[in-house]
Amino acid sequence: NLPFLQRLKFTQFGKNQRYIILDMYLFNCTNTEELSRDFVPNFQEVGPYRFLEYQNKVDLRWNDNDTISYRQQRFFHFDEEASVSDMQENITMLNMPPVVASYKARDLGPLASFSLSVSMKILEKSVWVTKSVKEFLFEGYPDPLLTVSSIFSGDETSKVGFFYGRNGSFTFDGYFNMQTGITDLSKIGTLHQWNYANRTYRYDPGCDDVRGYLGHFFPPKITKEPFYFFSTDICKSVKLHFAEEVEVFGIKGYKFLPDDKLMDNGHTDPEKACDCVGDVCMAPGVLNLTGCLDGVPMYGSFPHFLGADSVYLKNTTGLSPDSNRSTFHVILEPTLGIPLELTAHLQYNTMLQRNPKLSLFEDVPDMVFPLFWVKKQVLINEEVAQKIKLILFLPTLGISCGIGSMLLGLIVIFVSLLPLLFKKTNQPPISKN
């Protein structure tokens, strides 16, 4: 069994300590009436829409191998004051149910393809859908194709939304098994297993190892050596390298960044070829997340395809990659290993593909189509910074107090001896007679 104090510490870990700031930006397509094989979409970025994410750890279980297992429950609260609007405005985006259906129907035979094509034409009418931002994100909207599909599959889900069903859920992020560092403090906060395995099985071997820190705990005495950080958003571990020393509220921190090979897909770094899914290797700058999202054709990149191959921007207008948007970074206080800041940017895209078997998709371009991007931040505030400064100052204070106590003791001893010394020096000389 874990020692009582450690058990208490990780019980507190199960309760929400800090919220995560999520700023969401959606891409409104403004020229959908021009859809053709030579279509060049124009995108208008809409946002930010800020949400405060609170996390609880549930189903906590302490194990005999110095690990703790748990699930992660996430709650999202809309912060209208920090957002561009109340999420009621309508925007136009690709309708994901027919897009997903077309993607999964690539290898269907003629009869099945014809049946699906007729169903789509009757039920969907268009590859586009206009809904409110609120519906696109968490509220969801009903879709006829999804409704019919749920009748045959038994799945009760009849709404679609990028984050539909996630508010309050504790199943989306999987099952975690994390090191407590009881016998080896250097391992505290590292992921031991995810979903009962030491591989994610979302990528080929070599790119699907379960390892790295989860961001809750880091060991003390942080060096400038690289380390791994595990992200459930992309179902993989990211190697972070020391970049520079910075200050956060006057506290010295080490800033770590991924290298520029994170989404290379083996084009310049052969070790990244295992990020390819099957025989398809995306051009650099986009990561195939299809396996991570249960077969939904989603692809990750940095906002506006920052740092990606020019092919992704070639046939679009309205996108503007900005180097001031950091891709991903972690800032750690090196003495105690306290995370001072964590910032991550991730854009979600889908694959729009021509499918001559389906009438809705027989005259569309082949392209990676941006949907939305998210900025995720975990920050300390000034109050927390003051507490960290106090903790960092305690050893110095202890040494100062120790030296002061020792000097005070010497003074007391010296003062107590003064009367004796004074008495001795004032004694009359002893007569020899």
N, C-alpha and C positions, 0 to 999 in steps of 0.2 A: 504494500500500500504506500501511496505517496505520503510524505510528511504532511502534518496538519497545515502548516503555514503555506506550503506549496499548493496544497489542495484548495485552501482558501483563496490564494492568488488566482488560480485558474477558474474558480467559481466566479470570482469577480470578472474574469475575462469573458465569461458567458453572458454577462450583462453588458448592455450597450455603454460604451465609455465616450466615444466621440462620433459625431456624424460625418458623413462623406458628402461633399458638395458635388452634385451632378449638373452640369450645364449641357443641355441638348439643343442641337441645331438640325433642322430638317431642310431638305432640298425640294423646293417647289419647282416643278417643271412647267414653264410658261408657254410653250409652243407645241402642245400635244396634238393639235389638229394637223400638224405637218408630218405625222408619222409615215415613214416609208423606209425602204432599204437604205436610202442615203440620208436618213434623218440625223440631224445634228441638234441634240437637245440643249435648251438654254435653261440654266439652273439659277434660281434665286434662293439664297440662303435665308432661312427664317429662324430667328432665335436671338438670344438664348432663352430657354425655358428651364428655370432652375428648380431642382428637386433636392431635398435634404434626405439622405439615405441613412437610416438607422438599422444597425445589425444586432441581432441576438443570436447567441449560440445555443442550440437546443439539442436534446438527447445526448448530453455530455456523459462520457464514460471514461473512467480512468483505467488504464491497462497495466499489466504487470511488466511490460517492456519499456517503461518510462515514456509512454505516449498517452495522449488524450484524444478521444474520438468525438466528433460532433457533426451536426448539420448547421447550416447557416440560414437564419430567417431574416429577410430583408423587408423593410418598410420604407416607402417613398412618400414624402410629404411635399406638395407643391408650394413653392415660395413665389407667390405672385409679385411681391414687391421687387424682387430681384430679377424678374422675368420681363420679357419684352411685351407680353400681353397676357390675357387670361386663358389662352389656348382655344378660344372659340372660333378663330378665323379659319376659313377653309383653304386648303392647298391641294394640289394635284400631284399624285405620285403613281408609280406602277402599282397595280393591284397584285399583291403577292400570291393569292391562291391560284390563279391561272398561270402565273409565272412558274410557281413550284410544280404545278401539274405538267406543264410543258417540259420542264427540265427532267422530270421523272419519267416522262413518256417517250423519251428519245429512242428507246429500243423496243417500243411496242410494235406489234404486227399491224398489218393494214386494217383489219377489221376493228381491233381495239382502238386504233388511232382514229378511225372514222367515227366511231361511237363517241369518243372523247371530244372530237372536233365539233360534232353536232351539239353535244351537251354544252360545250363552252359557248357556242354561238347563241344558243337559246338562253342560257343562264347569265352569261357575263357581258355580252354586247361589246366590250372594249377591254383593252389591256390596262386602261387608265381608271383611276377612281379619285373622286374629289370628296374629301371628308375634312372634319375639323382636326386640328393638331391634337386635341384631347383624345379623339377617337383613334388616331394613328398611334399614339403612345400607349396609354394605360387603359383607357375605357374600352377600346376595341369597337369594331363595327361588324354587323352580320354580313355574311357573304353567301349567296345562293349555292355556289359550287361547294363551299365548305359544308353547308347545311345538308346537301344531298350526300356528300361523301360521308358525313357523320352517321347518316342513317344506315349505310352499309357497313361501316367500320365499327359501329358501336361507340365511337368516341363522341362524348357529349359536347365537345367544343364546337360552337357554331359562330364564334366571333374571331376576328383576326386583329392583331395590334402588335406593334414591336415589343411592348412590355406587358401585353395583356396576360393576366393571371399571375404575374410575378409579385404583386404587392401583397406581402404577408406570407408568401410561399417559402417553404424550407426545403424544397426538393430540387430547384433549378441548379443550384451550385454544386450538388453532389454531396458525397460523404467524405469527411476529412479525417485523417489520422496524423496528428502533429506531435513532434518531439517536445518534451517538457524541459529537457536539459538538466534533469535531476542528477544524473551521474556524469554528464558531459555538458557543461554549460555552453560550449561552442555550438551545440546542436539545437539550442532552444529556439522555438518558432519555425523550425524547418518541417517541411511536409514529408512524412514518412510513406503514406499511401493516400491515394485518391480513388474513391469508389472501389475500395478493397483491393487495389492493385498498385504496383510500382511503375506501371506504364499507362498512358492515357488511351492508347489504341486509336487515336484520332489522326495520327501521322504515321509514316513508316518508322521502323526501329532506328534509333539514333536521334530522332527528333521528338520522341514521345515519352522520354524519361520523366518520371515524377520526382522532382527535387527542387530545392530552393526554399527561400523564406516566403511566408504568406503575408508579411507586413505587420503582424500583430506584435511580435517580439523579435529583437535582434540581440545577439550576445554583446557583452561589454568589450572594450578594447578593440574597436573596429579599426582595421588596417585599410590600406589603399589597394588591397588585392581584389580582383573581380569576384563576384558571387552571383548565384542564381536567384531569381525571383519568379515564383509560380503565379500565373494569371489564369483564372477560370474563364475570363472573357475570351481567350484564344486557346484555352486548353493546352497550354504548354509553358515550359520554363524559359525565361529570358535571361541571358547573361548580361550583367551590368558591370561597367568598367568605371574606375575613378576618373572624374573629369576635372574637378577643381575644389578648392576650399572656399566656402561661402559663409555668410553670417545670416542667421535668422533670429530677429529680436536680440541681437548682440551675442548670440550663442554660436560658437564655431561649429560648422558642419562640413561633412564630406559629401559632395554631390556625385552621384553615380548615374551613368547613362548607358543605354544599349549602343552597340556599334552599328555602323551603317549596313551591316550584313543581316540584320534581323529578318528582313523579308526578301532575301536575295534569291531564294528558291534554287540555289545551285548554279546560278549563271556565272558568278565570279568566285564563289566559295563552294567547292564540291561538297563540303560537309553539310551544306544546307539543302542539298538535293532531296533529302528525306522529307522535306516539307511539302514536296509535290504529292498530290493525291492521285493515285493510279499512275497513268502515263501522261497526265496533264501537268505541265509546269507553267505556272503563271509568270509573266514578265516581272522583273524585279519591282518591289514596292507594293505588292498585293499578296496577301496570305489567304489561302483557301481554307475557309472555316466550315465547309460543308459537313465534314465529319464531326466537328465540334458542336454543330447545331442540328444534329439528328437528321442529316440529309437535306436540309433546306439550303438552297444555293446562295450562301452568303460568303462575302469575301472582305477581309479586313485590310485597311490601309490607314495611313495617317491623313488628317484632314485635307481635303481638296487634292488628294494624291501627292502630298508633299514628299519629295525625295524619290518618287516613283518614276518608272520608265515613261517617256513622253507619249507612248502609245495610248495611255489612259486619258490624256487630256486632248489628244489630237482631234477628235470629232465631238467636242463639247464646247460650249461657251458659258461664261458666268462663274467658272471656278477660278480661284486665285490662291495657289499654294503660298503660305506665309511662313518664312523661316523663323519668325518670332514665336510661333506656336511650338513649344517644345514637344517632342514626340512622347517621351517617357523619362521621368527622373525620380530618384529617391535621394533625400538629404538626411544623413544620419549624424547624430552627435557621437563622436568617436569614443569618448571615455565610457559612457554608459550604454551606448548603442540605442539611444532613444530616437525613433523616427521623428524628424522635425517637419518634413513635408514629403508628400507623395503626389505626383501629378502624372496623369496618363491621358493621352488623346487617342481615340480610335474611331475610325470611320467605317460604317457598315455599308457595303455595296451588294448588289445582286447581279446575276448574269442574265442579260437580255440576249436571247439567241433566236435566230431564225429557225423555224421548224416547219418545213413544207407539208408535213402531215396534218398540221392544225391550222385552220383558216385564220385564227386570231394572230398567229405568229409566222405566217408564210411571207410576210413582207415587212419584217422589222430588221434593224441592223444587229450585228453581233458586237456587243460591247459590255464592259463592266459598268454598271449603272449605279451611281451614288444615291443613297437613300437618306442617311442622317449620320451625324457624328456626335460623339460624347466627350466632354472634358470632365475627368474625374479628379477630385482633389481632396486630400486629407491634410489639414493644416493645424498647427498649434496656434493658440492665441497668446496674447501678452500675459495673461494670468498664468497659463501653463508654463510659459517661458520663465517667469519669475520663480516658479517652484523648481524648475530644472536648474536655474542658476544657483538657487539655495543649496540644492543637493550637491552640485558640483563644487560649491564653496565649503561644504562641511569638512572635508579632509583638511583643507587649509586652516579652517577655523579650529579644528581639533589640534593641529600641530601648534598653532598660535596659542591656544589655551594651555596646551601642555608645557610649552616653553614659559608662558606667563606664570603658570602654577609653580614650576621649578624655580623660577627667579624669586617669586613671592616666598617660597619655602626657604630659600637661601637668605633672603632679607630677614625673615622671622628668626631664623637660627642666629644670624649675625646680631640682630637687635637683642635677642635673649642672652647672648654672650657678653654684650657690652658691659653690664654691671659687674660681671666677674672680672673682665679685663680691667675695667676702671678701678675696681676694688684692689686688684693685684698691683696695679701701677701706683696706687696711692698709699700702700702700706709703708710705715716708717722702716728705715733700714734696721736690721737686726744687729744689736751690739755684739762685738766679739768678746766683750768682757762678760 
